[in-house]
Amino acid sequence: MENQVSLQKSGRARADVLEELKQLHQQDTKWHDGRAFSLVYHESDEHTEFLKQVYTMYFHENGLNPGAFPSIRKYEAEVVAMASRLLGGGDRAAGTMTSGGSESIMMAVKAHRDWAFATKGIRNPEMIAPLTVHPAFDKAAHYFGVKLVKAGLDSGQRVDLEQVKSLIRPETILLVGSAPQYPHGVMDPIAALAALARDHGIGMHVDACVGGFMLPFLKKLGVDVPPFDFSVEGVTSMSADLHKYGFAAKGASVVLYRDQDLRRFQFFVSKDWPGGLFASPSVTGTRPAGSIAAAWATLNVLGEDGYLRIYRDLLETMKRYRAGIEKAGFRIVGEPVGTVLAYESPSVNIHVIADLMEKRGWFVDRQMNPDSIHLTITPANAPVVDRYCLDLAESTEYARAHPELGGEGMAAMYGMVAKLPDPTQVNQFLYHYMDQRYQT
């Protein structure tokens, strides 16, 4: 039986429930100790306490109806305006907040789908995206009936422009590029993709969920950041996550469009409901107001100087991680821009390295094609850089001395997945994994 837990007849004491929560929480990954390199973007304990105060102030408010909560309307409008100016949109770009990058991406795909139908009559839309694009585009394609065509990569893990050109058809409504892509922190050639989109009269979405609130500040610090935002002619929409490198509370993201006319295709309205006129900007109906308020508060308390301080420190931390990784004999995948990278090994099984690092208490993000380990560097990772690099060097030495470890643990599973002749078998494994998540 999947569900063997029932609602109790009598409620438990709050103190008892809180104690159980604390005990269960102790089993979770110790991200606060800097031993995780994804999922959590922690600027500082002081900032986290500030976010808690702001979020709980709006704990019960609902961002669905700005008429009832005009302060939330102000916060969202100003967050969108600040993001627009930061990303080259000036006063013309328009957008909304969403619950996260996936919803921002889904809304951009939906808006372009409806735009293509209304202006061109396209009923079987297609979009072209790199192999490294976030799976949220696969999800959006699945949900909204858009065919997703994947383009291959060049030797640097950037999308292959010639292949993109060959895939464009009359049904193509949208090209996609990442700034940067999540697996390796590599930037796709946004300007070239946007020129292609402009020449064919189609949309161009830049997925800057990772980089939207990072790249503008890196550029100010002298990092060579290729053009990627609305300053590039042909870019029609962007997604950027505030709860990642914007260091706001989850879940907060923005989806932006070059103008209001395109944004209108994102909205859903209904005039026939007995409950009254209904208008919704995105997928969700009820919208947690706390995340909207916390995003506005974060942008206001950090300001440009605060973000520059954070990224100046993160760049130095990134250099130290890279140096230690390369000293241990690993190779950085592609040419990452910013504070996200992946590393691979020409001589040892990277999944064995991952197993050994996990035994030393690190939460490891494994990747395939190429086999690599992913790092998203945040301020929490700065104090443990020396420990990480030492553990990596010692794990590498141990892996070289014990090649039989490739047949054990997660390394064996990843090796098996790579050899499966039928990819659908992997899907069935993942479906089973999802079922297991809900076992009580």
N, C-alpha and C positions, 0 to 999 in steps of 0.2 A: 504494500500500500504506500502511495506517495505521501499522503498527508495523514499523520497520526496524531496531530495536535489539534485540540478543540478549545474554543473559548471557554474559560473557566466560569462556573456559576457565580462565584464571588471574586471580586477584584483583590489584588494583592496590595500590600503596603507599598507606598511609593519608595520608601527607603530600601526595601528588599529588592524592588525592581532596579533601582539605581545601582545597588551593589552588584547585581548580576550583570548589568550592562558594563560596569567597570571591569569585572572579571573577564567577560567575553572580549572586551576591547583590547585586553592585554595580549590576546592571541593574534591580533592583527599586525601587519607589517609596521615596523618601527620607523615610519617615514621621518618622524621628528628628529631621529638620530642621524639623518642624512643617508640612510642605507637603501633608499628607493630612488629611482631615477625617472619616474613618470608618475602620473595620476595626481600628485599633490604639488601645488605651487605655493610654497610658504615663504613669504618675504621676511617676516620676523614675528616673534611672539607678541610684541607690542602692537603690530598691525593686525594680527589675528584677533586680539582682544578688542580692538577698535571695531573690526568687522562684526564681531558678535554683538556689540552694543547697537550698531546701526541695524543689523538684520533683525534682532529681536524687537526693536522699536516698531518695525513693520511686520511683525510675525503673523498677524491675522489679516492684514489688508490684502486685497485682491487687485492685481494689476489689470484685470479684464476691463473694468469700467473706470475710465479716467474722470468721468463726471462725479463719481462718488469720492475719488481720491485724487484731487488735482495735483497734490504734491508729487505723486508717482508719474503723472503725465509730464510734469516739469523735469523730473530726473531723467526719464527716458529720452525726452526730446533733446536735453542738453548732452547726454552721453552720446547720442547719435551725432549731434553737431560736432562735438569734440573729436570723435572718431573720424568723421568726414574730413575735417581740416587736417588731422594728423596724417591721413592717408590720401592726400592730394585731391580731395573732392571739393574743397572750398565751400561756398554757400549753396552750390547747386545739388550736390549729391544728397540722396535721401535714404532712409533705412528704418529699421526697427531693432529693438533688442529681442533676443530669443533665449531659450533655456540652455543653449550650448552650441558647439560647432556643428553637430549633426543637424540640429533644427535649422541653423543658418544656411547650411548647404542645401537641405531639403527645400527651404523656401526659395532659394535662388533658382534651383532646378524647376520648381513649380512655376515661378514667375516667368521664366524663359519659355517654358512649355506653353503657357497660356498666351504669352505675347506672340509666339510663332503661329499659334492657331488663329489668333485674332487678326494678325497683320498679313500672314502668308497662307493661311488655310492648311498648314501642315498638320496632318492627322496621325502620322506615324513618326514622331520625332526621334532623333538620335543625338547623342552628345559624344564627344571624343575626349578622353582623359588619359593621363599616363598610367602605366602599371603601378606606380608608387602612390597614386592618389588615394586619399582616405576612403575606407569602405563605406562611409556615409554617402558617397556618390552611388555606390552599388545599391544601397538601401533606398535612396531617393529614386533611382531608376526603377527599382522594383515596385515601390509604392505608387509612383506617378505615371507608370506606363511609358517610360522613355527608354529607348534602347541605348545601353552604354557600350561604346566601342573603345577598347583599351589599345593605346599606342605603346610600342616598345621604347626602350631607353638606349641612350648612347653609353659609351664606356664610363662616363662620369655619373651615371644614374639620373641624368636629365632626360626629359622626353625627347624622342627622335623627331625632329621637325619634318624631315622628308616623309616619314611614315604618317605623320599627322596630315600632311598635304594629300597623300594618297588615299586617306580614309574619308575625306570630306565629300559629302553627297548632297543632293538637293534636299534631303530630309534632315540634314545636320542643322541643329539650332544653336549649339553651344560648344565651345572649346573650353578646356579647363587646364589650369596650371597651378602649381603649388609654390608658396613663398614663405618658408621653404617646405618641402615635403617632410612628413614626420619620420619615416624610417631612418633617413641618413642626414637630415638637415641640409639637403642640397636644394638649390633654387632652380626651378624650371626656367627656360628662356621666355619670360613673360612678354617682353617687348615684341619678340618675333611671333609669338602665338597671337598676340593682340593685333598685329599687322595682318596676319592671315584671316582672323575673324572679321576685321574691318573690310578687307578686300572682298570677302564673301557675304557681307551683310548679315552676319550672325553674331550671337552673344559671345562674350569672353568672361569667364569667372575666374578670379584669383582666390584660391583657398589660402588665406593668410591667418587661419585659425591659430597656428603656432607663432607666426612672425608679425602679425599685425600690430601688436603693441610691444614689439622688440626691435624690428628692423629700422623704423624711423629714428630711434635713439642710437642704435649702433652706427647709423650713417652720420649722425652728429658727432659721434666719438671718433670718426675717421675711418671706420670700416668700409671697405669697398662693397657696397650693396648695389646690385644691378637694379635698374628701374623696375618697379613691380606694382605700382598703385594707380590711382585715377589720373596721375600725371601722364600716364601712358595712354595715348589715344587708342581706342579700341577696347579698353577694359570697360565692361558694362556692369559688373557686380563684384563684390568682395565679401568674404567672411573673415571675422577676426574675433578671437575669444578673449574676453576680459578676465575670465577665471583661470586662464593659463598665465601668460607672461604679462598680463595686465594686473595680476595679483589681487583681483577682486574675489568675492565669495562665489561659490558654485550656486546655481548655474547661471552664467551670464556671458552672452556673446552678442555681437552685432552682425547683421547682414545689411550691406550697403549697396545702393544702385546709383548709377550715374545721374539719374534724375527721377523725379516723382512719377513721371508717366510709366516708367518700367516698374517702379515699386508697387503701383496700383494693382498689377497683375498678381502680386503676392497675397493681397487681402481677400478675405471671404466675407460676404455680406448676405443677409437673408431678410426679406421683408414680410414673409408669410407665416412666421411662427406666432402662435397665439400668445406666447410669452412676451411679445414686443419685437421691435426692430433689433436685429442682431448684427454686429460687425466685429470681426476678429482679425488681428494683424498676422497671426501665425498659426501653427498647428494647435497649440494649447488653447483651451478656453480660460480656465482659472490660471492666473500667472502669479507666482510668488512675488510679492512686492519687495520682500527683504533683499533679494538678489539685485533688483533694479536699484534700490536705494544704496546698497553697499557698493555697487559699481560707480555710481555718481560720487559717493563719498571718497572712494579710493582715488579716482582721478583728481579730485579736488585736494586731498591731503598730500598726495605724492607730487603732483605737478611735474613739469618737465625736469626740474632739477633733481627731484627724487628718483625719477626713472633713470636719468643719466648716472646718478650715484650707484644705483643697483646694477646697471649694465657695465659700468666701469669695473666694478668688483667681479661680476660674472665673467667678463672677458679674461680677467687674470686667473680666475678659477679654472676656466676652460683650458687655458694654456697649460696649466699644471697637470690637469688630467691627460691632455694629449701627450705631453712629454713623458709621463709615466707609462701610458699605454704603449707608445712607440718604443720606449726603452725596453719594455717587456717582450718586444718582438712582434707586436701586432701592427696592422696596417689600417689607417683610417679610410673608410669607404667614401669615394668621391671627394668633393671639395665643399665641406659644410660651411655655411654662412651663419654665424651666430653661436648659440649655446646648445645646439643639438648635434649629436654625431653618432656614428656607428663604427665599430671596428671588427675586422676579420683577421684570420690567421692563415698564413701560407703553410704552416708546419704542424699545428695541433688542431684537434677537433674542438671547435669553438663551443659546442654544446657540452662537452666534458668540462671545459673551463667554467661554463655557466653552472653546471652541477656543483663543482668544487667551490665556486664563489657563494652559492646558496648555502652550502654547509658552513661557510664562515659568517653567515648572517646577513648577506646582501640579497635584496630583491632584484632579480635579473630579468630584463626584457630580452627574450630570444627572438631572432629574426631569421628568415630564410630568403634565398635568391637575391643576394648571396647570404650564406650563413654568417651571422654576425650578432653582436651584442649592442644594444641601443642604450644611449645615455641622454637624458634631458637634464641639463645642469641647472639647478636652482640655488638660491642662497643657503638652503639647508645642507647642500652637499659640500660646501666650502670647508668646514672644519675637519672633514674626514678624507680629504683627497690623498694625504700621505698613507693612511691606513688602507685605502682602496688599492692604491698602486702597489703597495707592499704585498697585500693579499693576492693581487693579480699576478705579480711576478712569482710568488711562491706556488700558486696554483698551476701556473704554466710549467714550472720546473717539475712539479709532481705529475702533471698530465703527460709530459714527454717521457717520464720514467715508467708510466703505467698505461700503455696504449690499449690494454684490455678494457679500460673504463668506457670506451666507446660502445660497448655492448651492455651497459648498465644504465639505470636511471632514466632521466629525461633524454639523455643523449641517445639512448637506444631507440626511444619513441620517435624522436625527430629524424633519426636515420631511417627508421621504418617508413615514416610518412614520405620521405623523399624518394623512396623506391617503389611506392605503390603505383601499379600501372593504371589504375582506375581512380581519377581524382574524386569521383563521387563517394568513394569509400571514406575519404577524409571528411567530406560533408556529413556523412552519417555519423562519424565519430564526434563531430562538433555538435550535431543535434543531440546525441546521447549525453554529451557534456552539459548542454543546456538543460536537459531534463534533470540531470543529477543536481544542478544548482538548487532545485526546488524540492529536493528530498528533505523531509524534516527529521 
